Amino acid sequence: MEKEKRVCMFVRNHFTNDARVTREAKSLIEAGHAVWVIAVYNENDPLLLKEEIKEGIHVFRVSRYGIWYVVRQYIKALRRKFSLKIMEGKEFAYKKNPWLLLIAIPYRLFRFLYRMVRFLVRALRFLINRLKNQYIRLFSGYAIVTLKFIEQGLRIKAQVYHSHDLDTLLAGYVCSRFHRAKLVYDSHEIATDRENLKAKPFWRLLERLLIKKADRVIFTTYTRAKFTADKYRMPLPYVVSSFTDIPQEIRPIDLKGLLQIDHKYKIALYQGGIQSGRGLEQLIEAVPFLRSDVMVVLVGSGKIKPLLEEKVKLLGLMQRVRFMGLVPLRDLLSYTMCADVGLQILHNTCFNHFSTDSNKLFEYLAAGVPVVASDFPEIRKVVQEFDAGVLIDPHVPENIARGINTIISNEARRKQMSANAKKASLKYNWENEKSKLVTMYKSLNA
């Protein structure tokens, strides 16, 4: 039996709905390893814990803010504490309790000093804004989180440091060298060629300097692994795809009842991040071209969700489009299987998109939902192999509508594609894929 390893994973999100990291961590625990995940804390979520054990995974979350944020929160707490009796300046309060004077005088002095400091901070922020603050904020935020990752990671004293994506690789590298441990770089995407990537030269330099320092490198598709091997003249990285778990039983949730959708409608479902480059603007524009019995449902959250909701109102499509927020990862497939068509309509805006196979594609297959998908190499390979959907160019709204209408219009054909999707999931699932990860970890002993 392989000796247990202490594995410390870094992921720069809140680790609440990260399917891939959760699957990998649980698989390593099943293989006999102890796993810690260091993530980022969300101060705006009162239910999120800074430290917890989640499905056997030890989770630590670090604040993304520096010391000034802590000081400011402390000052706000003091102001709230004394505001009722002091800031209102009611004289009867002092008459009832003269001891308040002992608090009021130093407190007012403290307020004066606080305002002076706040003025200086605002003046500094003004200067930062003049100096392209988006990059200064980017690097300062990256530096704060990275230093906190390193601090927490060093405490764990792991035998393997597993960095998920490029923005955690530096933390993993420092910790692995300090403790003479192994380093795994697990890139979920082509990190240096993402859409809207800021400070691209910095990230390219960072990856070039550190990728060969890793003991093992993982990518999610062969296309990405081959691209990286050629780019850095290195051995072909391991390929561990983002296939989903297949539960023994999936119990459908009444999505139509939940969203008050008439049962005469068919559902075209998109699930995942509501971000630019995902074809969602074109999806909304495609709605007028859809059959009258098709309802579009978007499950998830993201930056452009308010813009899409406004667009739906402007186009008068409120009766044809429904939005849902994030749903628990464990329940996701219960929502997915209520759809008649699943949408993976990513745009070819960068090589990262072009080379993906996508989590949601395999989630649709696992739920037995035929897909309308972008005609990209890795996606095409899966969809065509099992005839599980229709491939399109998603940049044109009419193409999206045509793809959905093609599947919906022929119910017998749709049911056959649904059965084919189920067959595809028997091959493309995490139960089969996780052995690659476990085998790779065994090779770290060599």
Secondary structure, 3 states (H helix, E strand, C coil): CCCCCEEEEECCCCCCCCHHHHHHHHHHHHCCCEEEEEEECCCCCCCCCCEEEECCEEEEEECCCCHHHHHHHHHHHHHHHHHHHHHCCCHHHHHHCCCHHHHHHHHHHHHHHHHHHHHHHHHHHHHHHHCCHHHHHHHHHHHHHHHHHHHHHHHHCCCEEEEECHHHHHHHHHHHHHCCCEEEEEECCCHHHCCCCCCHHHHHHHHHHHHHHCCEEEECCHHHHHHHHHHHCCCCCEECCCCCCCCCCCCCCCHHHHCCCCCCCEEEEEECCCCCCCCHHHHHHHHHHCCCCEEEEEECCCCCHHHHHHHHHHCCCCCCEEEECCCCHHHHHHHHCCCCEEEECCCCCCHHHHCCCCHHHHHHHHCCCCEEEECCHHHHHHHHHHCCEEEECCCCHHHHHHHHHHHHHCHHHHHHHHHHHHHHHHHCCHHHHHHHHHHHHHHCCC
